[in-house]
Amino acid sequence: MSTMSAPSSPSFGLRLLYAIPLIGWIAKDISRDVSNVPYAVVILLTALILAFQVWGPVVFTLTALTAVPFMFAFFVYISWPFRREG
C-alpha cells in the first residue's frame, strides 16, 4: 500500500489555456519548470523584433493594444477592496 495520493487534474481554465496550440505549450512548460521563463521572454522579444522588421512600428501599436484588457484587469484587481478576517 502506498500513502501517495493521485495527482489532481488541472482546473477547467488551465485545461483551456493548455489547449491553445502555441501559448498552451509555453504555459505548460513554464508550469513544469519556472526556469523556462527567461527563454520564453527571449522568444517573445525575438518575435517582436522580427515582426518589426517585416511590418514596421505598427507591431508595437498592436502589441500595446492587445495588452489593454490585461492591464485593465490588473488595475481592477489591485484596486479591489479586500476584506481581512480576523
C-alpha positions in Angstrom: 0.0 0.0 0.0 1.1 3.5 -0.8 0.4 6.7 1.0 0.7 8.8 -2.2 -2.5 10.4 -3.5 -3.4 10.6 -7.1 -2.3 13.9 -8.7 -5.1 16.4 -9.0 -6.3 17.3 -12.5 -5.9 20.9 -13.6 -8.8 23.3 -13.5 -11.0 24.0 -16.5 -9.3 27.3 -17.1 -5.8 25.7 -17.2 -7.0 22.9 -19.5 -8.5 25.6 -21.8 -5.2 27.5 -21.7 -3.2 24.4 -22.4 -5.4 23.6 -25.4 -4.3 26.8 -27.3 -1.6 25.5 -29.6 1.5 27.8 -29.2 0.6 29.6 -25.9 -0.5 26.4 -24.2 2.7 24.6 -24.9 4.7 27.5 -23.5 2.4 27.8 -20.4 2.7 24.0 -19.8 6.5 24.2 -19.9 6.5 27.1 -17.5 4.2 25.4 -15.1 6.5 22.4 -15.1 9.7 24.3 -14.6 9.9 28.1 -13.8 13.4 28.3 -15.2 11.9 28.3 -18.7 10.6 31.9 -18.2 13.8 33.7 -19.5 13.7 31.5 -22.6 10.1 32.5 -23.2 10.9 36.2 -22.8 13.8 35.9 -25.3 11.5 34.1 -27.8 8.8 36.8 -27.4 11.4 39.7 -27.9 12.8 37.9 -30.9 9.4 37.5 -32.4 8.7 41.2 -31.8 12.0 42.3 -33.5 11.4 40.1 -36.5 7.8 41.3 -36.8 9.1 44.9 -36.6 11.5 44.2 -39.5 8.6 42.9 -41.6 5.7 45.3 -40.7 7.4 48.3 -39.0 6.2 50.3 -36.0 2.6 49.1 -36.4 3.7 45.9 -34.5 4.4 47.9 -31.3 1.0 49.6 -31.5 -0.8 46.3 -32.0 1.2 44.7 -29.1 0.2 47.6 -26.8 -3.4 47.3 -28.0 -3.5 43.6 -27.1 -2.2 44.4 -23.6 -5.0 46.8 -22.8 -7.5 44.2 -21.5 -4.8 42.6 -19.3 -3.8 45.9 -17.8 -7.4 46.8 -17.2 -8.0 43.5 -15.4 -4.7 44.1 -13.4 -5.9 47.6 -12.3 -9.3 46.3 -11.3 -7.6 43.5 -9.3 -5.2 45.8 -7.4 -7.9 48.3 -6.6 -10.5 45.8 -5.5 -11.2 46.1 -1.7 -10.2 43.0 0.2 -11.7 42.0 3.5 -9.4 41.0 6.2 -10.9 38.5 8.5 -9.6 38.0 12.0 
